[in-house]
Amino acid sequence: MGDKTNAHPGAAGRAVAADHPTSVRNVVLVGHSGAGKTTLVEALALTAGAVNRAGRVEDGGTVSDYDEIEHRQQRSVQLSLVPVEWDGIKVNLLDTPGYADFVGELRAGLRAADAALFVVSASDGVDGSTRMVWEECAAVGMPRAIVVTHLEAARADFEEMTRICAEAFGADDPDAVLPLYLPLHGPQGPDGHAPVTGLTGLLSQKLFDYSSGERKESEPGEDQLPLIEQARNRLIEGIIAESEDETLMDRYLGGEQIDVKTLVQDLERAVARGSFFPVLAAAPATDGARQGLGTVELLELVTGGFPTPLEHDQPRVTTIDGHPRELNLCDPDGPLVAEVVRTSSDPYVGRVSLVRVFSGTLRPDETVHVSGHGLTDRGHEDHDVDERVGALSTPFGKQQRPVSHCVAGDLACVAKLNRAETGDTLSAKDDPLLMEPWDMPDPLLPLAIQAHSKPDEDKLSQGLARLVAEDPTMRLEQNQDTHQVVLWCLGEAHADVALERLRSRYGVQVDVVPHRVSLRETFATKAGGRGRHVKQSGGHGQYAICEIEVEPLPGGSGIEFVDKVVGGAVPRQFIPSVEKGVRAQAAKGVAAGHSLVDVRVTLLDGKAHSVDSSDAAFQTAGALALREAAADAKIHLLEPVAEVSVLVGDDYVGTVMSDLSGRRGRVLGTEQTAGGRTLVRAEVPEIEIGRYAVDLRSLSHGTARFSRKYARHEPMPAQVAERLRKLEQEAS
C-alpha cells in the first residue's frame, strides 16, 4: 500500500477457494444510490483479472447487478458477492444497494464483512444516510476506507471532497481521515476541465499514470515534490499519531526521516483496527483499458490494510436453548458455525443460500443443523431441522463456480437448503448452535394484495412464503379483522421489487388494494334492546324473547356479559345461548361492519316456550336485541392509535413535529440524543400514517427513522368518520 508496485492478479475464469482465514478479506461497499459502487466492483474485478473486459464474465454477463429486476430498474436491489484474487489473497467484494428501501441487504453485507469501503461521489457529496451507516460501523469498530468516484465530472474536486469527508466522518478526529494519493490531471479540455489521468503516492512519492489504460510508475520531477509536501507531512503526522510506537512522534518532530516501510506498516495497522480512515480515488477503465484508475491502489489497501477474519470479533453464539457457547475465533478446525446472509431462488437449482462461515469448515454433502430465530411475527415459519448441504460454489454473475470447501472466514453459496432462511445458523447436527441475529429494520409500509385470478390464488401462499424467506425485512400479515393479506415493506421501491418477484420468479399475479386499518365500534350511550324471534307456522316452531341493556365501558374492556334474569324468565340452559348470539353479532358489528368492543351487555328479562325454545332461537334473539339497542344509541367508530417515535436530525425537528400535528397527532415530548439528533415521541391515528415511511423520508431527506407500536383504540372524530363512511360507500 503506498509503495507496492508489482502485486500479482488472480487468474480469470476459475473459482477462488481459500484454505485459511489469513488469506481472506471480506469487504462491503457502502454508499448512496448512484455513487458508483457496482461500477467500482466491476473495475476491481477487471484489474484483478477476473473478467475479460469491464464488468463482463465469460458468458458476457456482468459480475454484479445481474438480476433481471436490477436491469429493468437500473439499480442494485440485492446484496451481490464478487470474489477476486489479488497478491494471493481472496477478496470477497460485497456490493450493497444504496437505496434506503434495501437497507436490509446493506445490513446483511455489514454482517458478512470485516471492513467497509464507503463510496462517495465527487459530484454528489456525502448524504445523511451514508453518515448514519458510518456511525453504525463506528459503533462496532469496523475498519473503513473512503473511495471518491465520479472524478470525471466537470466540477469534481478531489481535495474538496476529502475535506467534506473529513468533516462528515472525522467528527472526533479530522486528522484520521486523510488521502493516501493525490490525483494527477491531464491537459485541460475545451470546457476548461482537466481529466484525472493518474495518482501521486504521498508516502512513496511516486507517480502512477493510468492514461495508457495500464498503470505505469514513474518518479516525480523536482518541481512536483513541493506540491505534495503539505499533504504528505499531514498524512505522516496522522499515521504517527496512531502508531503504537510512542517514540515515533518525538523522532519525527526532531527531524528524523521515518522509513516509508515503517510508515506503511503503521498505516496498515491503524486501518485494520479502525482508527485511521484513508481516502482514495478510483475510476472505471475506459474502453480497451486493462486497469481502472486507482484500482491497483485500492486492492493493495484491501489486501494489506484491511483485517483478516481472525481480527474481527464474531457474533455471540449460544446453544439452541440459549446457553452461551465460547468458541475459538474463526478456527477452521473448530465446531461448524455459519450464517445465511442472503437467500435467493434459482429457476434451475432452487433455493441458493449465501453463507458466511464463522467457525469450522463447510463441505458439500454433509448434514447440518439449520436453526432459525423464530420470526413468526414476520410471517416466517419456525424451523429447527437437519438438512443435507448441496453443492458449494462461489458466485460470479449468473455463474456458480464449484468449490470443494469453505473455511472459517470465507463465503460461499450453498444449494438446496430448502428450509434455511436469511439469518439462519448452520451448525453440526450433533452440536447445534445459534448465532445472535443482526439488527434488521422493521417494515412500516403496508401493501395490501389479493390474487388476480383463481390460479394465482392457488399459488399465492407458497409464493409469499418463499418471498419472506428470502427477505427478513419483509413481514407477512394475515389480518383477521380486515381479512386482508398485507406485505409490510420498507418503502415503495421495496414493494415494487416484491411484486415483481412474485410475478417473474413465482408466477403469481396480484392486485394491490387499499390498505384498511382495524376499526372498532362501541356504544357512546346506554341503550336497551328487545330481541324477539318467534316462528310458529307449521312444524317445529322457534320461540325466544330477551331484553338487554348495553352500556359503554372504558377502552380495552372488551365485551362483558352480565346475567340479571330473575324468576327463570329465561331458562338457565339458554342464557349462554343469548351470550353466544350477542358476541357473534358484536364480532360482525352493529353499525359499519366493524367489531363491537368495550361494552357491558346485561340480560334483564325474556320469555321461553316449553316446546319451541332452543339454543339457536335464543342465539338469534340475542343478536336481534343487540342490533335494536344499537339503533337507539349513539355509536362511536374507534380507530387504532399508534405510539410513534421519530429519530430525526435537529434541522428537521420542526418540520417533523408540524407534519405529525397535521396528521392529528399529539406530540408527547422530545429528547435530545447523540449526534445532533432529537427523538420525537407522539401518538398518531394509524389511518394517518399508512405512508409515513415514504413521507418521512421525503421530509428529512432520508436522514430520519421511526418506529411504531399499537397503543389503543379511541373514538374517531365525527367529521373524519363521516368522510371515511363516504369513501367506503364510493368504493363499494
C-alpha positions in Angstrom: 0.0 0.0 0.0 1.9 3.2 -0.5 4.9 1.8 -2.4 3.9 -1.7 -3.6 4.0 -1.9 -7.4 4.1 -5.5 -8.5 1.1 -7.2 -7.0 0.1 -10.4 -8.8 -3.5 -10.6 -10.0 -5.6 -13.7 -9.8 -6.3 -15.9 -12.8 -9.5 -15.2 -14.7 -12.3 -17.7 -15.1 -11.6 -20.0 -12.1 -13.2 -20.4 -8.7 -11.3 -18.9 -5.8 -11.2 -21.0 -2.7 -9.3 -20.0 0.5 -7.6 -22.5 2.7 -7.1 -20.3 5.8 -8.7 -17.2 7.2 -5.5 -15.2 6.8 -5.9 -15.4 3.0 -9.4 -13.9 3.1 -10.6 -10.3 3.1 -14.3 -9.6 3.3 -15.2 -6.1 2.2 -18.6 -4.5 1.9 -19.1 -1.5 -0.4 -21.4 1.2 1.1 -22.7 4.4 -0.3 -25.8 6.2 -1.6 -27.6 5.2 -4.7 -25.7 6.3 -7.8 -22.3 6.7 -6.0 -20.8 4.1 -8.3 -20.4 1.0 -6.1 -21.3 -1.5 -8.7 -19.1 0.1 -11.3 -16.2 0.1 -8.8 -16.7 -3.6 -8.1 -16.6 -4.4 -11.8 -13.4 -2.2 -12.2 -11.7 -4.1 -9.4 -12.7 -7.4 -10.9 -11.2 -6.3 -14.3 -7.9 -5.2 -12.6 -7.7 -8.5 -10.7 -8.1 -10.4 -14.0 -11.4 -11.9 -13.0 -13.2 -10.6 -16.1 -12.3 -10.2 -19.7 -13.4 -6.6 -20.1 -15.2 -4.1 -17.8 -17.7 -5.9 -15.8 -18.0 -8.9 -18.1 -17.6 -12.6 -17.4 -17.1 -15.4 -19.8 -20.8 -15.7 -20.8 -21.0 -11.9 -21.5 -22.9 -11.1 -18.3 -21.9 -8.7 -15.6 -20.4 -9.7 -12.3 -22.8 -7.5 -10.3 -26.4 -6.3 -10.9 -27.1 -9.4 -13.0 -30.7 -9.9 -11.8 -33.4 -9.1 -14.4 -35.1 -6.7 -11.9 -31.9 -4.8 -11.4 -31.6 -4.5 -15.2 -35.1 -3.1 -15.5 -34.8 -0.7 -12.6 -31.2 0.3 -13.4 -30.1 0.0 -9.8 -29.0 -2.6 -7.3 -31.7 -4.2 -5.2 -29.9 -7.0 -3.5 -26.6 -8.0 -2.0 -24.1 -9.3 -4.5 -20.9 -11.2 -3.9 -18.0 -10.8 -6.3 -14.8 -12.8 -5.3 -11.5 -11.8 -6.8 -7.9 -12.7 -6.1 -5.0 -10.3 -5.6 -1.5 -11.0 -4.4 -2.5 -14.5 -3.2 -5.4 -13.1 -1.2 -9.1 -13.9 -1.8 -11.1 -10.7 -1.7 -14.9 -11.1 -1.2 -16.4 -7.8 -2.5 -19.9 -7.4 -1.2 -21.8 -4.9 -3.3 -24.9 -3.4 -1.5 -27.8 -1.4 -2.8 -27.6 2.3 -1.9 -31.3 3.0 -1.9 -32.9 3.2 1.6 -35.6 0.7 0.8 -33.0 -2.1 0.6 -31.2 -1.3 3.9 -31.8 -5.0 4.9 -29.4 -6.0 2.1 -26.9 -3.5 3.4 -27.2 -4.8 7.0 -26.6 -8.3 5.7 -23.5 -7.1 3.9 -22.2 -5.5 7.1 -22.8 -8.7 8.9 -20.8 -10.7 6.4 -17.9 -8.3 6.1 -14.8 -7.5 8.2 -14.3 -4.0 6.7 -16.1 -1.4 4.7 -15.4 0.8 1.7 -17.5 3.9 1.7 -18.0 5.0 -1.9 -18.8 8.7 -2.3 -19.4 10.6 -5.5 -17.3 13.7 -6.2 -20.4 15.3 -7.8 -22.9 14.4 -5.1 -21.0 14.5 -1.8 -22.0 12.7 1.4 -25.7 12.2 2.2 -27.3 11.8 5.6 -28.0 8.1 5.2 -24.3 7.4 4.4 -23.3 9.3 7.6 -25.7 7.1 9.6 -24.1 3.9 8.3 -20.7 5.3 9.1 -21.9 5.8 12.7 -23.2 2.2 12.8 -19.8 0.9 11.7 -18.0 3.1 14.2 -20.2 1.7 17.0 -18.9 -1.8 16.3 -15.3 -0.7 15.4 -15.4 -1.8 11.8 -12.4 -0.7 9.8 -13.3 1.7 7.0 -11.8 3.5 4.0 -13.3 6.1 1.6 -13.2 5.9 -2.2 -14.1 9.0 -4.2 -15.7 8.3 -7.6 -17.0 10.4 -10.5 -13.8 12.4 -10.8 -14.6 12.8 -14.5 -17.5 15.2 -13.6 -16.9 18.8 -14.7 -16.9 20.3 -11.2 -15.3 17.3 -9.4 -12.7 18.4 -6.9 -10.9 15.6 -5.0 -9.3 17.9 -2.5 -12.7 19.5 -1.6 -14.3 16.0 -1.3 -11.5 15.0 1.0 -12.3 18.0 3.2 -16.1 17.1 3.1 -15.3 13.5 4.1 -13.1 14.6 7.0 -15.9 16.9 8.2 -18.6 14.2 7.7 -16.7 11.2 9.0 -14.0 12.6 11.3 -16.0 14.4 13.9 -13.8 13.1 16.7 -10.5 13.4 14.8 -10.4 15.1 11.3 -6.7 14.1 11.0 -7.8 10.4 11.0 -9.5 11.0 7.5 -6.7 11.8 5.1 -5.8 11.0 1.4 -3.1 8.4 0.6 -2.9 9.7 -3.0 -3.5 12.9 -4.9 -4.9 12.9 -8.4 -2.8 13.8 -11.5 -4.6 15.9 -14.0 -4.1 15.8 -17.8 -4.4 18.8 -20.1 -7.5 21.0 -19.9 -10.2 20.4 -22.5 -12.3 23.0 -24.3 -14.6 23.2 -21.3 -11.7 24.0 -19.0 -11.9 20.6 -17.2 -8.7 18.8 -16.7 -9.3 15.0 -16.5 -7.7 12.8 -13.9 -5.1 10.6 -15.5 -3.1 9.2 -12.6 -2.2 9.4 -8.9 0.7 10.6 -6.8 1.6 8.4 -3.9 2.0 10.6 -0.8 4.2 8.1 1.0 6.1 6.6 -1.8 6.3 9.9 -3.7 5.9 8.1 -7.0 3.6 8.8 -9.9 1.1 6.2 -11.2 -0.1 7.1 -14.7 -3.2 5.3 -16.0 -3.6 7.3 -19.2 -2.5 4.4 -21.3 -5.1 2.1 -19.9 -2.5 0.3 -17.7 -0.8 1.5 -14.5 2.7 2.9 -15.2 5.0 4.0 -12.4 7.5 6.9 -12.6 9.5 9.3 -10.5 8.1 12.8 -10.0 10.0 15.9 -11.2 11.7 18.2 -8.7 9.1 20.8 -9.4 6.3 18.4 -8.4 7.5 17.4 -5.0 6.7 20.7 -3.3 3.1 20.4 -4.5 2.6 17.3 -2.3 4.7 18.3 0.6 2.0 19.7 2.8 -0.4 16.8 2.2 2.4 14.3 2.7 3.5 15.9 6.0 -0.1 15.9 7.3 -0.5 12.2 6.3 2.7 11.2 8.0 1.7 13.1 11.2 -1.7 11.4 11.1 -0.1 7.9 10.8 2.4 8.6 13.5 -0.3 9.8 15.8 -2.0 6.4 15.5 1.3 4.4 15.8 1.8 2.0 18.7 5.5 3.2 18.8 5.3 6.2 21.2 8.8 7.3 20.3 8.0 7.8 16.6 6.4 11.2 17.0 9.3 12.6 19.0 11.8 11.2 16.4 9.7 12.8 13.6 9.4 16.2 15.3 13.2 16.0 16.0 13.8 16.0 12.2 14.4 12.3 11.7 13.3 10.9 8.4 10.9 8.0 9.1 11.4 5.0 6.9 8.5 4.6 4.4 8.2 0.9 5.2 7.7 1.7 8.8 5.0 4.3 7.9 3.2 1.8 5.7 3.2 -0.9 8.4 1.8 1.6 11.0 -0.7 2.8 8.4 -1.9 -0.8 7.8 -2.2 -1.5 11.5 -4.2 1.7 12.1 -6.6 0.9 9.2 -7.0 -2.7 10.4 -8.0 -1.6 13.9 -10.4 1.1 12.7 -8.6 4.2 14.0 -7.4 5.7 10.6 -9.6 6.1 7.5 -7.7 6.6 4.3 -9.2 8.4 1.3 -8.6 7.1 -2.2 -9.8 7.9 -5.7 -11.0 5.4 -8.3 -12.5 5.4 -11.8 -13.6 2.6 -14.1 -11.4 1.5 -17.0 -12.1 3.2 -20.4 -12.7 1.1 -23.5 -9.8 -1.2 -24.2 -8.1 -0.4 -20.9 -7.0 -3.2 -18.5 -7.0 -1.2 -15.3 -9.2 1.5 -13.9 -7.7 4.5 -12.2 -6.9 3.8 -8.6 -8.0 0.1 -8.7 -4.5 -1.3 -8.1 -4.0 1.1 -5.1 -7.4 0.1 -3.7 -6.7 -3.6 -4.0 -3.3 -3.0 -2.2 -5.1 -1.3 0.6 -7.7 -4.1 0.9 -5.2 -6.9 1.0 -2.5 -5.1 3.0 -4.5 -2.8 5.3 -7.9 -4.4 5.9 -8.1 -7.0 8.7 -8.4 -10.8 8.2 -11.4 -12.6 9.6 -9.2 -13.6 12.5 -9.0 -10.0 13.6 -12.8 -9.4 13.7 -14.9 -10.3 16.7 -17.5 -12.8 15.8 -21.2 -12.5 16.9 -22.3 -14.2 20.1 -23.0 -17.9 19.9 -25.4 -19.9 22.1 -26.8 -23.4 22.3 -30.3 -23.9 20.9 -31.7 -23.5 24.4 -29.9 -20.1 24.9 -26.8 -21.0 27.0 -23.6 -19.1 25.9 -21.0 -21.0 24.0 -17.4 -19.9 23.8 -15.5 -20.7 20.6 -12.0 -20.1 19.3 -12.1 -17.1 17.0 -12.5 -18.1 13.3 -11.0 -21.6 13.8 -11.2 -23.7 10.6 -10.9 -26.8 12.7 -13.5 -25.7 15.3 -17.2 -26.6 15.5 -19.2 -25.6 12.5 -20.9 -22.2 12.8 -22.1 -20.5 9.7 -24.8 -18.0 8.9 -27.1 -17.4 5.9 -26.7 -13.8 4.9 -28.8 -13.9 1.8 -31.3 -16.3 0.2 -32.4 -16.4 -3.4 -34.2 -18.7 -5.8 -32.8 -20.0 -9.0 -35.2 -21.5 -11.5 -32.9 -24.4 -12.2 -31.1 -25.0 -8.9 -33.9 -24.0 -6.4 -33.1 -22.1 -3.2 -29.5 -20.8 -3.0 -28.1 -19.6 0.3 -25.1 -17.2 0.5 -23.3 -18.3 3.7 -20.6 -16.7 5.8 -18.6 -19.3 7.8 -17.5 -18.1 11.2 -16.1 -21.3 12.6 -15.2 -24.7 11.2 -15.2 -25.7 7.6 -18.3 -26.3 5.5 -18.2 -29.1 2.9 -20.6 -30.4 0.3 -22.9 -33.3 1.0 -22.6 -33.1 4.8 -25.7 -32.9 7.0 -26.0 -29.7 9.0 -28.5 -28.4 11.6 -30.5 -25.3 10.5 -31.7 -23.1 13.3 -34.0 -20.1 12.8 -34.7 -17.2 15.1 -38.5 -17.8 15.3 -39.5 -14.8 13.3 -43.1 -16.0 13.3 -44.3 -12.4 13.9 -43.0 -11.6 10.4 -44.8 -14.4 8.7 -41.7 -16.8 8.8 -42.3 -20.4 9.5 -40.5 -21.5 12.7 -37.9 -24.2 12.0 -35.2 -26.2 13.7 -34.2 -29.0 11.3 -31.4 -31.1 9.9 -30.6 -30.7 6.2 -28.1 -32.0 3.7 -25.8 -29.5 2.2 -25.9 -29.5 -1.6 -23.1 -28.3 -3.9 -20.8 -25.4 -2.7 -20.0 -22.7 -5.2 -18.7 -19.2 -5.4 -20.9 -16.8 -7.4 -19.7 -14.8 -10.4 -22.6 -13.0 -12.0 -25.1 -15.6 -13.1 -22.5 -18.3 -12.9 -21.9 -20.6 -9.9 -18.3 -22.0 -9.9 -17.9 -25.1 -7.8 -15.6 -25.1 -4.8 -14.6 -28.1 -2.6 -15.0 -26.4 0.8 -15.5 -23.1 2.6 -13.2 -22.4 5.6 -13.9 -20.1 8.6 -13.9 -16.5 7.5 -14.9 -17.2 3.9 -18.2 -17.0 2.0 -19.8 -19.5 -0.4 -23.2 -20.3 -1.9 -25.0 -23.5 -0.7 -27.5 -25.1 -2.9 -30.8 -26.9 -1.9 -31.1 -25.9 1.7 -34.8 -25.9 1.4 -35.7 -24.8 4.9 -32.9 -22.3 5.5 -33.8 -18.6 5.5 -31.8 -15.4 5.7 -30.4 -15.0 9.2 -30.4 -18.7 10.0 -27.5 -20.5 11.6 -25.9 -23.7 10.2 -24.0 -25.9 12.6 -23.1 -29.5 13.1 -26.1 -31.8 13.5 -24.7 -33.3 16.7 -23.7 -29.9 18.2 -26.5 -27.5 17.1 -25.7 -23.8 17.8 -27.4 -20.5 17.2 -25.8 -17.1 16.3 -27.2 -13.9 17.7 -29.2 -12.2 15.0 -28.2 -9.0 13.4 -30.4 -5.9 13.7 -33.0 -5.6 11.0 -35.3 -2.6 10.4 -39.0 -3.0 10.9 -41.0 -2.8 7.7 -43.5 0.0 8.1 -45.2 0.5 4.7 -48.2 -1.7 4.3 -49.1 -3.3 0.9 -52.5 -5.0 0.8 -52.7 -7.5 -2.0 -55.1 -10.1 -3.4 -54.8 -12.8 -6.0 -55.6 -11.7 -9.5 -57.3 -14.9 -10.5 -58.2 -18.3 -9.2 -54.9 -19.9 -10.5 -53.0 -17.1 -8.8 -54.9 -17.7 -5.5 -53.7 -21.4 -5.5 -50.1 -20.3 -5.8 -50.2 -17.2 -3.6 -49.4 -18.7 -0.2 -46.4 -20.6 -1.4 -45.1 -17.6 -3.4 -45.4 -15.3 -0.3 -43.7 -17.9 1.9 -40.7 -18.0 -0.4 -40.6 -14.3 -0.7 -40.4 -13.6 3.1 -37.9 -16.5 3.5 -35.6 -14.5 1.2 -36.1 -11.2 2.8 -36.3 -10.8 6.6 -37.1 -7.1 6.3 -40.5 -8.1 4.8 -43.4 -9.1 7.1 -46.4 -11.1 6.0 -49.7 -10.4 7.8 -53.0 -12.2 7.5 -55.2 -9.6 9.2 -58.0 -11.3 11.0 -60.0 -8.1 11.4 -59.9 -6.7 7.8 -59.4 -10.1 6.2 -56.6 -8.7 4.1 -53.2 -10.2 3.1 -50.7 -7.4 3.9 -47.0 -7.3 2.9 -45.2 -4.9 5.1 -42.3 -3.3 3.2 -39.6 -0.7 3.8 -40.7 1.6 1.0 -42.2 1.9 -2.4 -39.2 0.5 -4.3 -39.1 -2.4 -1.9 -42.8 -3.1 -2.5 -42.3 -2.8 -6.3 -39.5 -5.4 -6.2 -41.7 -7.7 -4.1 -44.5 -7.6 -6.6 -42.1 -8.1 -9.5 -40.5 -11.2 -7.8 -43.9 -12.7 -7.1 -44.8 -12.3 -10.8 -41.5 -13.2 -12.5 -40.0 -15.8 -10.1 -43.1 -17.5 -8.7 -45.6 -16.9 -11.4 -48.2 -15.2 -9.1 -50.0 -12.1 -10.4 -51.6 -10.0 -7.6 -53.6 -6.8 -7.4 -52.8 -4.1 -4.9 -55.9 -2.9 -3.0 -56.3 -0.1 -0.5 -55.0 -1.0 2.9 -57.6 -0.9 5.7 -56.8 -0.4 9.4 -58.6 -2.4 12.1 -61.5 -0.1 13.2 -63.9 -0.9 16.0 -67.3 0.2 17.2 -68.6 1.0 20.7 -71.7 2.4 22.4 -71.4 6.1 23.4 -74.5 6.0 25.4 -76.6 3.5 27.4 -79.4 1.8 25.4 -81.8 -1.1 25.7 -82.9 -3.6 23.1 -85.5 -6.4 22.8 -84.9 -9.4 20.7 -87.9 -11.4 19.6 -87.6 -14.5 17.5 -90.9 -16.2 17.2 -91.9 -18.6 14.3 -94.8 -21.0 14.9 -96.3 -21.6 11.4 -96.3 -25.4 10.9 -93.8 -28.0 12.1 -91.4 -27.4 14.9 -91.6 -23.7 15.9 -89.0 -21.3 17.3 -89.6 -19.1 20.3 -87.1 -16.8 22.1 -87.5 -13.4 23.6 -84.8 -11.5 25.5 -84.4 -8.0 26.8 -80.9 -6.5 27.2 -79.3 -3.3 28.3 -76.0 -2.1 26.8 -73.7 0.4 28.4 -70.2 1.7 27.4 -67.1 0.6 29.3 -63.5 2.0 29.4 -61.2 1.3 26.4 -59.7 -2.2 26.4 -62.5 -3.8 28.4 -63.8 -6.0 25.5 -67.3 -7.5 25.8 -68.7 -8.1 29.3 -71.9 -10.2 29.6 -74.0 -10.0 32.8 -77.0 -12.2 33.7 -79.6 -10.4 35.8 -82.6 -12.6 34.9 -84.9 -13.3 37.9 -87.6 -15.8 38.3 -86.5 -18.1 35.5 -87.9 -15.9 32.7 -85.0 -17.2 30.6 -84.2 -20.8 31.5 -80.7 -21.4 32.7 -79.7 -23.5 29.8 -80.5 -20.7 27.3 -78.6 -17.9 29.0 -75.3 -19.0 27.4 -77.1 -19.1 24.1 -78.1 -15.4 24.5 -74.5 -14.5 25.3 -73.2 -16.5 22.3 -75.7 -14.6 20.0 -74.6 -11.3 21.4 -70.9 -12.0 21.0 -71.4 -13.3 17.4 -73.3 -10.1 16.5 -70.7 -8.0 18.2 -68.0 -9.6 16.1 -69.9 -8.6 12.9 -70.5 -5.1 14.1 -73.7 -3.1 14.7 -73.3 0.0 12.5 -70.5 0.0 9.9 -69.5 -3.7 10.0 -66.6 -3.3 12.4 -66.4 -5.4 15.6 -68.1 -4.1 18.7 -65.9 -3.6 21.8 -65.9 -2.1 25.3 -69.5 -2.6 26.3 -71.3 -4.3 29.1 -74.4 -6.3 27.9 -76.8 -7.1 30.7 -79.6 -9.7 30.2 -82.6 -8.4 32.1 -85.6 -10.4 31.1 -87.1 -12.7 28.5 -89.6 -15.4 27.6 -89.4 -19.0 26.6 -91.7 -21.8 25.3 -91.7 -25.2 26.8 -91.5 -26.9 23.3 -90.4 -24.3 20.7 -87.5 -22.6 22.5 -84.0 -23.8 21.6 -80.3 -22.8 21.7 -80.4 -21.5 18.1 -83.6 -19.4 18.8 -82.0 -17.7 21.8 -78.8 -17.0 19.8 -80.9 -15.3 17.2 -82.8 -13.3 19.8 -79.6 -12.1 21.4 -78.3 -10.9 18.1 -81.6 -9.1 17.4 -81.6 -7.5 20.8 -78.1 -6.1 20.3 -79.0 -4.7 16.9 -82.1 -3.0 18.3 -80.1 -1.4 21.1 -77.6 -0.1 18.6 -80.4 1.5 16.6 -81.4 3.6 19.6 -77.9 4.5 20.7 -75.1 6.8 19.6 -72.3 4.5 18.1 -68.7 5.7 18.1 -66.3 4.5 15.5 -63.0 3.6 17.2 -59.7 3.9 15.3 -56.3 2.4 16.3 -53.7 4.9 17.7 -50.0 4.2 17.4 -47.2 5.4 19.6 -44.7 6.8 17.2 -41.0 7.6 17.9 -39.1 9.6 15.3 -35.3 9.9 15.5 -34.5 13.0 13.3 -31.7 15.5 12.8 -32.1 18.7 14.8 -32.6 20.7 11.5 -35.8 18.8 10.7 -37.4 18.6 14.1 -39.8 21.5 13.5 -40.8 20.1 10.1 -41.5 16.6 11.6 -43.5 17.9 14.5 -45.6 20.1 12.3 -46.3 17.2 10.0 -47.3 15.0 12.9 -49.7 17.6 14.1 -51.2 17.8 10.6 -51.9 14.0 10.9 -54.0 14.5 14.1 -51.0 13.5 16.1 -50.3 14.5 19.7 -46.6 15.2 20.4 -45.8 13.7 23.8 -42.3 15.1 24.1 -38.8 15.4 22.7 -35.5 14.1 23.9 -32.0 15.2 22.7 -29.8 12.3 21.6 -26.2 12.0 20.4 -25.0 13.1 17.0 -27.2 16.2 16.7 -30.5 14.2 16.6 -33.7 14.5 18.5 -36.2 11.8 19.5 -39.8 12.9 19.0 -42.5 10.9 20.6 -46.1 11.2 19.6 -49.4 9.4 19.4 -50.9 9.3 15.9 -54.0 7.6 14.5 -52.9 4.7 12.3 -55.1 5.7 9.5 -52.9 8.8 9.1 -49.5 7.1 8.9 -50.1 4.4 6.3 -47.5 6.1 4.0 -45.4 7.7 6.8 -42.4 5.6 5.8 -42.3 7.3 2.4 -43.4 10.8 3.6 -40.8 10.9 6.5 -38.0 10.0 4.1 -39.0 13.0 1.9 -39.4 15.4 4.8 -36.0 14.6 6.3 -34.1 13.9 3.1 -33.6 10.3 4.1 -32.0 11.0 7.5 -34.9 10.2 9.9 -36.0 6.8 11.2 -39.2 6.0 13.1 -40.8 3.1 14.9 -44.4 2.5 15.8 -46.4 0.3 18.1 -50.1 -0.1 18.8 -51.3 2.0 21.8 -55.1 1.7 21.9 -58.3 2.3 20.1 -60.1 5.6 20.7 -63.1 7.4 19.2 -62.7 8.8 15.7 -63.8 12.5 15.2 -67.3 12.6 13.7 -66.2 14.5 10.6 -63.4 12.0 9.9 -65.8 9.1 10.4 -68.3 10.6 8.0 -65.6 11.2 5.4 -64.5 7.6 5.8 -68.0 6.3 5.5 -68.5 8.2 2.2 -65.2 6.8 0.8 -66.3 3.2 1.7 -69.7 3.8 0.0 -67.9 5.0 -3.1 -65.5 2.1 -3.1 -68.4 -0.4 -2.8 
